[in-house]
């Protein structure tokens, strides 16, 4: 009974130590555990351990990226508690998304999503750079926001009525990433684009590691 009791205490102490780990310490532990699993040829366990470490790294990177976005802009505000960093286990790759929601009391909202190393980047650039081969139409039209090319799709309203607030989508290549804007409650393209034009893209580039702070 005494041995069982001591063992239970040891487990609780270990669990407490794990709970108090910093993210950096947990990453190092996951990498170390992954290496040990590889030595033992336990590849499934190694993959799970390394993936958990990568997920934590992506959480840190996602939080860093969010520092490049404003808390409020163009009459819209956000609740940072609702920010999301989604990772599917690839290091700064396809599957990682960083999202922030902006809104106001008038019913306008914009969902901004950044996807580093986006698989959509190549096809998006191909459309934007080849006007003759890919004419504008149902896919959308080309626009420029602060020297950044983008694909804009703007629906006047869900039922097509003039003057009604509609849904807008814009995809923008940004270095090796793609930024997506989804707007609701906007009556004109100009009104929707004003939000993107208010962003500090230089600050965002620094936060994403694409540029150095001056």
N, C-alpha and C positions, 0 to 999 in steps of 0.2 A: 504493500500500500504506500509506503514511504517513497519507494522508487517511482511509482506512478505519479505521486504528488509532485515530486521534484521534476519529473519529466514535463508535467503540465505547466509548472512554473517556467521552465526553460523555454517551452513553446510560446508562452505568453510574452516572455521577455524578447524573444526573437521577433515575434509579430509586432511588438511595440517598436523595436528598433527599425524594422522595415517601414512602418508607418511614418517614422520621423525622418526618413531619408529625404535628401534634397533630390530634385530631378536629375542633377548631374551625377549624384551618387548612384541613383537607380540605373541611369544609363550605363555607367561603368560596370555595375553588377550584372546587368543584362548581357553586356558584351563579354564579360568574364565567364558567365554561366554558359553563354553560347559557345565560347571556345572550348570549354570543358566537355560540353555535349558532343562537339565535333570529334574531339579526341576519343570519346567513347563510342563514336559512330552512331550516336543517337541524333540523326539529322532532323527528324521531325521536331524534337524538343529544341534543337539548336535554332531551327527556323523560327519557332514560336518566341524564343527568348530574344533573338535579334530583331524580330519584327516589333516586339514590345518596345525595345530600345529606340527603334526608328520612329515609332509613333510618338514617343515622348519628345524626341528631337524635333519632329514636325510641329508638336504643340508649342515648343519654344520658338521655332521659326514663325509660326502663325501669329503668336503674340507680338513678335517683333514687327511683322508686316503690318499689323493693325495700328501700330504707333504712327504709321505713315498716313493714316486716314483721319479726317476731322471728326470730332464728336458732333458738330453741327455745321451745316453748310446750306446755302441757298434756301433758307427758311425751313429746313428740315433738321430734326434732331434724332439722336439714336440713344438706345439704352445699351451701354457696353456689356451689361450682364448677359445680353442675348447674343453677343458675338459668338460665332462658331468657327472652329477649326476642325475640319474633317480629314482624316488620314486613312488610307487603305494599305499603309505599310511601305510605300515606296518613298525613298528619301528625296524630298523636294521634287517629286515627279507626278506623273499622271495619277489622279486619285486624291491628291491633296487639294483642299479648297478652303479658302478663308472668306467668311461672309460677315457683312454688317448690314443691318436694316435701318433705314431712315424714314421718318414719317412726320406729319404735322396734324393739327386738329382739324384741318380742312379736308382731310381724306386723301391727301397726296402721300405717296410712299415710293421709295426706291430701295430695291434690294441690290446691293453691290457684292459681287463675288469675284475673287481673284483665284486663278488656277495656275500655279507655277508649272513650267514645262508642259503646257497643255497640249494634248494630242490634236486639238482643233486648230492650233496655230498655223500649221502648214497650209491647210485648205483655206483658212481665213485670209492669209496673206496672198494666196494665189488669186482669190476673187478680187481683193482690193487692188492688186498690182496689174491685173490684166483686164482693162475695161473693154477691149475689143472682143476678147474671148468670152467674157462673162458679163453680159449687159445687165443693167439694173432692172428689177421687176419684182416678182413676188418674194424673191430672196431678201430684198431690201435695197437700200441705196448707200452710196459711199458718202461719208462726211469726214470732216477734219475737225478735231478738237484739240486746240493748243498744239498744233503740228503733229498730232497723233491721228493716223487714219483709223476709221471705224466703219462698221456695217450697222446701219440703222434700219429698224423696222418699226413703223409707227401706225397703229390702227386708231382711226378717229374715235371709234367706240365699239363696244362689243356687238351692237346691232347695226353699226354703219351710219348712224345718224350724225349729221353735221352739228358741231357745237357741243357735243356730249364728250365727257371725259373718257379717255380710252387707255389702252395698254401700249407701252412702248418697250422695245428691246434694243440694246446696242452692245455689240461685241467689239472690243478694241485690243489689237495686239500691243503688248507692252514688254519689250525686250523678248525674253523667252516665255512670257506668260500671256494669258488672255484675261482681260477684265470684262465682266459682263454686268450691264445695268438693266434692271427690269423696273419700269416705272408704272405706277397706277394713278389714275386721277388727273392726268395731264390732257389738256385740250389742244395744245400745239407742240410741234417739234421743238420750236425755239425755247419754250418754257421747260421742256424736258432736258434739252441739251445744256441749259444754264447750270444745272447741277454738276455735270461732268466738267464744264468749263471753270467751275469754282474750285476744283480740286488742285492741290499742289503736287503735280506729278514729279517734280524734282525731289521733294521730300519723300514721296512714296518710293522712288527709285533707290534712295539711300536706305530706307527701311527694308527693302527687298534685297539689298546687297548688290544692286546693279550699278551703283555709283557711290563715290566717296563724299562724305560731308565736307563742304568747303569751309 
